[in-house]
Amino acid sequence: MYECEEYGDYFEPSEADILFDDFKNRCRGILLTDVKKEIDELTLANSSLQASNSDLHNKNRKLKSEISKVSDKLGDSTVIEFVLQNLNKDNVVEFCKLFLKRDYPENEQGSDTPVWIRLMAEYYSNKEIIIDMLKLSNTNIPNNIANFRLPVDWSESELDIFFNTLCHHYNCNGNTYSWNLGHWQHQSLKSVEEQCNKSYSEIPWQFVLRNPILKEEKYLKLIGEKMTSSNGQYFCKIKSYQDISDKGIKIILDNIDCTGIKSFKNGLGVFLLENIRLIDDDILLDKIYGQIENTFRPFEYVKQMDKKYIKKYLIEHKDEALKLLEKCDNLDIKDKQEIIFAVLGC
């Protein structure tokens, strides 16, 4: 049995506890040996090396300051100090996984995406800690890494710039919502205006769509208006990144220009079909109904439409009508009788 001096509790050490204690002891031994070796070397150094020794002391002081900052942020712990002492560019990703909770699971491992932008994006709420850990691990980072901001943090004025330059917001290889941080890395450190004015901005849409300001009525209307313009169809994935109420989706739908819809096979078409129960514009519904046969299981969408479209579809598909009629919960008895008479020719 082990006694914990701080709390006075007892616990039975697991195999993992024993291994961890052994790990700490070995780390302590390594550190003490290294420290003693460094002290001996400095003690034996001659006067001609005093200038370089002074530089080394300055670096050591800076390193200790960085360790202290990270330790304060993560919690005062001897174990954390040992970890930070052994941190390097090859294991910094694993140590981040141990100590921090990811905000955004980008999963760009194995890609050409630099470690610094992967970690800054994945652990965005702890980006100051990430910067410290990257420095301590001697990972290659840009000098102005502190400028890094995800679009989820953009203000209204910055979002306005994005909307006004929508035609620029393409991503290399069609990686609109993922695997796009590597192409954005240098741009991410510039102002939003500079980023948006680049003809191929590479701004990652998955972080634009997470911006909570987009749920405001002004921007829901803008999203609807822009959906049929260049790159506007990328807003169709917004429900994948934040919760939008039916009222909010209705605002988007009510502001879509029906005349600008060219196809129902793209993102906009999928968005309309997914939210068809909220559409009450007859012009738009007529346009959707005209293409409904080109979808998979069309009646799954038709049965969510106004009853006049349900009736029309069932009468046009008499062979299936009676079976499909069972799925129509929003038709009353009179409606069903009318359809049955039409199908049977009564």
Secondary structure, DSSP 4 states (H G I P E B T S, - for coil): -EEETTTTEEEPPPHHHHHHHHHHHHHHHHHHHHHHHHHHHHHH--GGGHHHHHHHHHHHHHHHHHHHHHHHHH-S-HHHHHHHHH--TTTHHHHHHHH---SS----TTSS--HHHHHHHHTGGGHHHHHHHHHHTT----TTGGG---GGG--HHHHHHHHHTGGG---GGG-SSSS-HHHHTTGGGS-HHHHHTSTT----HHHHTT-GGGGSHHHHHHHHHHTTSTTGGGGGGGGGTS---HHHHHHHHHT--GGG---SSSHHHHHHHHTGGG---HHHHHHHHHHGGGSSSTHHHHTTS-HHHHHHHHHHTHHHHHHHHTT-TT--HHHHHHHHHHHHT-
